[in-house]
Amino acid sequence: MSVPPRGREPDPPPEGAVQPPDGELEQPGPRTEEAGPAPDASAGTAAPDDAYAAVLREAEDRWRRALADLDNLRKRHARELEGVAAAERARAAAAFLPVIDNLELALSHAGAADSGAMVEGVRAVRDQAVHVLERLGYSRHAETGVAFDPARHEVVGLVQDPDAEPNTVVQVLRPGYGEAERQLRPAAVTVAKRE
């Protein structure tokens, strides 16, 4: 059992613990002559029980402290994880702010611009948004003529195309973003079927 440093009160025992009698607890081990005569076994003294109770109290105290430390660690980890998630959401949202600004600028000039310039402006904003997704780790894939891959493509139609190899992507109806486990969505494609 640990002895508290001088000038510091020992911690109170946990609830439900067996309380020792007033005075010093006797440590188990060999007795010295200074401790007085050995208790008579027939008298039924409780010295060994007191020593076991002290060891039990110490073990129970350590157990309660370990549970409290574990609970504090779990709460701290949850707070840190929540903070990291919030920071990542803010980083991703901030990356899209220039895209929104450019869309608003395009909309404000929509009436004054000719349709060709408007289309070019919207295309530039789309390219900027695709670049933001690439920086976040979600590259765009919208290739035709490649072999159909169920991990990257979602078939929305089969077509007969004499110029295309069977089981290849003929047309991309909606591009996909991301690769393997980090995929936002697969590309929606039509595939050349076997004849």
Secondary structure, DSSP 8 states (H G I E B T S, - for coil): -----TT-------TT-----SS----SS---GGG-S---GGGT--HHHHHHHHHHHHHHHHHHHHHHHHHHHHHHHHHHHHHHHHHHHHHHHHHHHHHHHHHHHHHHTTTTS-HHHHHHHHHHHHHHHHHHHHHTT--EE--SSSB--TTTEEEEEEE--TTS-TTBEEEEEE-EEEETTEEEE-EEEEEE---
